[in-house]
Amino acid sequence: MYKINVGLIGFGTIGTGVVRVLGENAGVISKRLGAEVVLKRVADTDITRDRGVALDKGVLTSDSAEVINDPEISIVIELVGGTGAAKDFLLAAMDRGKHVVTANKALLSTHGREIFEKAGEKGVDIGFEASVGGGIPVIKALREGLVANRVESIYGIINGTANYILSRMTNAGGGFDEVLKLAQAKGYAEADPAYDIEGTDTAHKLAILINLAYGTYLPFNKIYTEGITAVDPLDIKFAKEFGWRIKLLAIAKAAAGGVEARVHPTMIPENHPLAAVDGAYNAVFLRGDAVGSVMLYGMGAGMMPTASAVAADVVDICRNLKKGVSRRVSPLSYCDNNLREIALKDIDDIELPYYLRFSAMDRPSVLSRISGLLGAHNISISSVIQKGRKEGGAVPRLLLPITPWRGK
């Protein structure tokens, strides 16, 4: 049987999953591909730790150059993470004419232009399905399945840590700090969870989706980003009373002359499919002008779901190699010469309804005075919930800046 050699750099959690998938599912992969995928080299700085998977003698090495420089390896998988050594590995592999696969959303959303331009210059394929949504095939959906559509909007729950925390606060109660500690204890949150809870990870992934949907090179740091650290149990409670659920959403919309892009906690109607996405699950809700609404749902992280996406990219490239072609599908869906800079709508120019919560002493005319101040700034009130107070305390009436859903 025709054999295609693959090299892996990074034998951590996801790398271990890739070794498992390629080994345990070798039979079904070869039947679908009509070729055998051979994991020829695996490189990692730690080659002594037991990962619970078996590798043939001579496969494991501590020298990444043995993967990159091996003339028999056609595809290099990078699972190191970060934007330093990982970038060097990818560029070096492509310089040697090798196709590459990565799950590195931070790298692609920061140095995407350089990475994709190098792939075009060298005429090699780059797979990055695992960079957004774990095992959910959202990259393939945007790049191929929805290729005939103008993408009108994208709404995504694409960080499992943040979604677990908000889901737990909604379904079981508890304050943010308390639930974060629980998430860390269960392994859903890192010891340093800043990237997840501050929205940075979500912005990384949204940038990649925008680049695919609109044919551009938007870096993540251009996206307006808020996290979930300010969400209080009272906000969760009030949202329920209004008939909403609070989720950390990645939002992109086609706008006149450009794109609107933002990440922030958002109120979603409880009858919308995204409102039911709980725990560490992810979902992306897309709207195309021809297809209408489409939602993709599944595990957004974890060893095996992410490894599944990496293996899918490997198989796609192997199919091209069998046919003697490359770059049959452009990495960002648009042909290289049609990628362009796009205008990003400033957050200050986006008009959105807001939910406000504040406390005030229970005195006559307080609410009317507040209404007057809002009215003086052309802000109308849609609805008000007023709770009772404890003796001698303030009345919680109505947090900035949680934005109600107005998507299609």
Secondary structure, 3 states (H helix, E strand, C coil): CCEEEEEEECCCHHHHHHHHHHHHCHHHHHHHHCCEEEEEEEECCCCCCCCCCCCCCCCEECCCHHHHCCCCEEEEEECCCCCCHHHHHHHHHHHCCCEEEECCHHHHHHHHHHHHHHHHHHCCCEECHHHCCCCCCHHHHHHHHCCCCCEEEEEEECCHHHHHHHHHHHHCCCCHHHHHHHHHHCCCCCCCCHHHHCCHHHHHHHHHHHHHHHCCCCCHHHCEECCCCCCCHHHHHHHHHHCEEEEEEEEEEEECCEEEEEEEEEEEECCCHHHHCCCCEEEEEEEECCCEEEEEEEECCCHHHHHHHHHHHHHHHHHHHHHCCCCCCCCCCCCHHHCCCCEECCHHHCCCCCECCCEEECCCCHHHHHHHHHHHCCCCCCCCCCCCCCCCCEEECCCCCEEECCCC
